[in-house]
């Protein structure tokens, strides 16, 4: 994987091929923008079309086999991959007994099983390029919250999956766990009032979080950023 050589004005991801799940909106779209600005080439997996003609495959990430096939299709289209960022995520808050089983399971499928499926499909390309995986967990992958059993289960799982993956791939593929706090995205759209951030909530700009992703991807060979926690400086959800 080609990394920044420290030359002033050099683009840290020049020519890098970066697959981003959920790249049509929210954090994923911010990562796509950051990758392009850094000279990289983003590719997107999402149910919606990304902006500006970015190469993409439309896929429902809750179907993990379809996610694998779509990731392979994009990797072949790109001629290989240098990084994968699993930014897609959903939630459906509510008491365990109030959230229908299929909806509860869909949260876990999209937030935990899909990242694993996409990374699995992309690993042959990432090993070849000595590439990089960035998974996106949440501060709710480090602490529990009522009415969030599906989301916490999934994000706690992402933490464990990523830490184990980093051990498994050490020396072959760099692995970073990103732990963001709340962001100003459409993530909270469609929720009932009790599950929306209040008017006084302090949320991060997803562009700030995307810069953290870029920081991890831009490290020189032999240097790995294992974990990054990034939140608004007054957010109470960490630690």
C-alpha positions as CSV (number, residue, x, y, z in Angstrom):
1,X,0.0,0.0,0.0
2,X,1.5,3.4,-1.0
3,X,1.6,5.8,1.9
4,X,2.4,9.5,2.2
5,X,6.2,10.1,2.0
6,X,5.9,13.4,4.0
7,X,6.7,15.6,1.0
8,X,5.0,19.0,1.4
9,X,1.9,19.2,-0.7
10,X,1.9,15.4,-1.4
11,X,-1.5,13.7,-1.4
12,X,-1.4,11.1,1.4
13,X,-3.7,8.6,-0.5
14,X,-2.5,9.3,-4.0
15,X,-4.1,6.6,-6.2
16,X,-5.3,4.5,-3.3
17,X,-8.4,2.4,-4.0
18,X,-10.7,2.6,-1.0
19,X,-14.0,0.7,-0.7
20,X,-16.5,2.4,1.6
21,X,-19.7,0.8,2.8
22,X,-22.5,3.2,3.4
23,X,-20.7,5.7,1.2
24,X,-23.9,7.4,-0.1
25,X,-24.6,9.3,3.1
26,X,-23.6,10.2,6.6
27,X,-20.1,9.3,7.8
28,X,-19.6,7.1,4.7
29,X,-20.1,10.1,2.3
30,X,-17.7,12.2,4.5
31,X,-15.1,9.4,4.2
32,X,-15.6,9.3,0.4
33,X,-15.1,13.1,0.2
34,X,-11.9,12.9,2.4
35,X,-10.5,10.1,0.3
36,X,-11.0,12.0,-2.9
37,X,-9.5,15.2,-1.4
38,X,-6.5,13.1,-0.4
39,X,-6.0,11.8,-3.9
40,X,-7.6,8.4,-3.4
41,X,-10.2,6.6,-5.5
42,X,-13.3,5.7,-3.5
43,X,-15.7,2.9,-4.3
44,X,-19.0,2.5,-2.6
45,X,-21.4,-0.2,-1.4
46,X,-24.8,1.2,-0.5
47,X,-28.5,0.8,-1.2
48,X,-28.4,4.3,-2.7
49,X,-26.3,5.8,-5.5
50,X,-23.5,8.0,-4.2
51,X,-23.0,11.5,-5.7
52,X,-20.7,12.6,-8.5
53,X,-20.5,9.3,-10.4
54,X,-18.4,7.5,-7.9
55,X,-18.1,3.8,-8.8
56,X,-20.7,1.9,-6.8
57,X,-22.7,-1.3,-6.4
58,X,-26.2,-1.1,-5.0
59,X,-26.6,-3.8,-2.3
60,X,-28.7,-4.5,0.8
61,X,-25.9,-5.1,3.3
62,X,-28.2,-7.1,5.5
63,X,-27.9,-9.9,2.9
64,X,-24.3,-10.8,3.7
65,X,-23.8,-13.1,0.8
66,X,-24.9,-10.3,-1.6
67,X,-22.5,-8.0,0.3
68,X,-19.7,-10.4,-0.4
69,X,-20.5,-10.6,-4.1
70,X,-20.8,-6.8,-4.4
71,X,-17.5,-6.2,-2.6
72,X,-15.8,-8.7,-4.9
73,X,-17.4,-7.0,-7.9
74,X,-16.1,-3.6,-6.9
75,X,-12.6,-4.9,-6.1
76,X,-12.4,-6.5,-9.5
77,X,-13.6,-3.3,-11.1
78,X,-11.0,-1.3,-9.3
79,X,-8.2,-3.8,-10.1
80,X,-7.6,-4.5,-6.5
81,X,-8.0,-2.6,-3.2
82,X,-5.8,-0.7,-0.8
83,X,-8.3,-0.1,2.0
84,X,-11.8,-0.9,3.2
85,X,-13.8,1.3,5.5
86,X,-17.0,-0.2,6.9
87,X,-19.0,3.0,7.6
88,X,-22.5,1.7,7.0
89,X,-24.7,1.5,10.1
90,X,-28.4,1.5,11.2
91,X,-30.3,1.3,14.4
92,X,-33.9,0.8,15.6
93,X,-34.0,1.7,19.2
94,X,-36.6,0.3,21.6
95,X,-37.1,-2.3,24.3
96,X,-36.2,-5.8,23.4
97,X,-39.8,-6.9,23.6
98,X,-41.0,-4.0,21.5
99,X,-38.7,-4.3,18.5
100,X,-39.9,-7.1,16.1
101,X,-37.4,-9.9,15.8
102,X,-36.6,-9.4,12.1
103,X,-35.9,-5.7,12.7
104,X,-33.7,-6.4,15.7
105,X,-31.7,-8.9,13.6
106,X,-31.4,-6.6,10.7
107,X,-29.5,-4.1,12.9
108,X,-27.0,-6.8,13.8
109,X,-26.8,-8.0,10.2
110,X,-26.0,-4.5,8.8
111,X,-23.8,-3.3,11.7
112,X,-21.8,-6.5,12.5
113,X,-22.3,-9.3,10.0
114,X,-22.0,-7.1,6.9
115,X,-18.6,-5.6,8.0
116,X,-17.2,-9.1,8.5
117,X,-18.7,-10.3,5.2
118,X,-17.2,-7.4,3.2
119,X,-13.8,-7.7,4.9
120,X,-13.8,-11.4,4.2
121,X,-14.5,-10.8,0.5
122,X,-11.8,-8.1,0.3
123,X,-9.0,-9.8,2.2
124,X,-7.3,-11.4,-0.8
125,X,-6.9,-8.0,-2.4
126,X,-5.9,-6.3,0.8
127,X,-3.2,-8.9,1.5
128,X,-1.8,-8.5,-1.9
129,X,-1.5,-4.7,-1.4
130,X,-0.7,-4.9,2.3
131,X,-3.7,-2.7,2.7
132,X,-5.8,-1.4,5.5
133,X,-9.2,-2.2,7.2
134,X,-11.0,0.5,9.2
135,X,-14.1,-0.7,11.0
136,X,-16.6,1.7,12.6
137,X,-17.9,0.8,16.0
138,X,-19.5,3.4,18.4
139,X,-19.1,4.6,21.9
140,X,-22.1,2.2,22.5
141,X,-19.6,-0.6,21.6
142,X,-17.9,0.3,24.9
143,X,-20.8,1.0,27.2
144,X,-24.4,-0.3,27.5
145,X,-27.5,1.7,27.1
146,X,-31.1,0.8,27.6
147,X,-33.4,0.4,24.6
148,X,-30.3,-0.3,22.4
149,X,-29.8,-4.0,22.7
150,X,-29.4,-4.6,19.0
151,X,-27.1,-1.7,18.4
152,X,-25.0,-2.4,21.5
153,X,-24.8,-6.1,20.6
154,X,-23.6,-5.3,17.1
155,X,-21.1,-2.6,18.1
156,X,-19.7,-4.6,21.0
157,X,-19.3,-7.3,18.4
158,X,-17.4,-4.9,16.0
159,X,-15.0,-4.1,18.8
160,X,-14.3,-7.8,19.5
161,X,-14.2,-8.7,15.8
162,X,-11.7,-5.9,14.9
163,X,-9.4,-6.6,17.8
164,X,-9.2,-10.3,16.9
165,X,-8.8,-9.4,13.2
166,X,-5.9,-7.1,14.0
167,X,-4.1,-10.1,15.7
168,X,-5.0,-12.4,12.9
169,X,-3.7,-10.1,10.1
170,X,-0.7,-8.5,11.9
171,X,2.1,-7.9,9.5
172,X,-0.1,-8.5,6.4
173,X,-3.0,-6.0,6.6
174,X,-3.3,-3.0,9.0
175,X,-6.5,-2.9,11.0
176,X,-8.0,0.1,12.8
177,X,-11.0,0.2,15.1
178,X,-12.7,3.6,14.9
179,X,-15.0,4.5,17.9
180,X,-17.0,7.6,17.1
181,X,-19.5,9.4,19.3
182,X,-22.7,11.0,18.0
183,X,-22.6,12.7,14.7
184,X,-24.8,15.2,12.8
185,X,-26.1,12.8,10.1
186,X,-29.4,11.4,9.0
187,X,-28.8,8.5,11.4
188,X,-31.5,9.8,13.8
189,X,-34.1,10.5,11.1
190,X,-37.4,8.6,11.4
191,X,-37.1,8.1,15.2
192,X,-39.7,8.9,17.7
193,X,-39.0,12.0,19.7
194,X,-37.8,10.1,22.8
195,X,-34.9,8.5,20.7
196,X,-33.8,11.7,19.0
197,X,-30.9,13.9,20.3
198,X,-32.3,16.9,22.1
199,X,-31.9,20.4,20.8
200,X,-29.0,21.0,23.1
201,X,-27.2,17.8,22.1
202,X,-23.5,18.2,21.0
203,X,-22.8,16.2,17.9
204,X,-19.7,15.9,15.8
205,X,-19.4,16.9,12.2
206,X,-18.9,13.7,10.2
207,X,-16.1,15.4,8.3
208,X,-14.1,15.5,11.6
209,X,-14.5,11.8,12.0
210,X,-13.6,11.2,8.3
211,X,-10.3,13.1,8.9
212,X,-9.6,10.6,11.7
213,X,-10.1,7.8,9.1
214,X,-7.7,9.6,6.8
215,X,-5.2,9.8,9.6
216,X,-5.3,6.1,10.1
217,X,-5.0,5.3,6.4
218,X,-2.1,7.7,5.9
219,X,0.3,6.1,8.4
220,X,3.7,5.0,6.9
221,X,4.5,1.3,6.4
222,X,5.1,-0.5,9.7
223,X,3.0,2.0,11.7
224,X,-0.5,1.0,12.6
225,X,-3.2,3.0,14.4
226,X,-5.0,0.2,16.2
227,X,-7.9,2.2,17.8
228,X,-9.2,5.7,17.6
229,X,-12.0,7.2,19.8
230,X,-13.3,10.5,18.4
231,X,-16.2,12.4,20.0
232,X,-17.3,16.0,20.7
233,X,-15.1,17.2,23.5
234,X,-18.1,17.5,25.9
235,X,-19.9,14.3,25.0
236,X,-20.8,12.3,28.1
237,X,-20.8,8.8,26.4
238,X,-17.1,8.2,26.8
239,X,-15.6,6.6,28.8
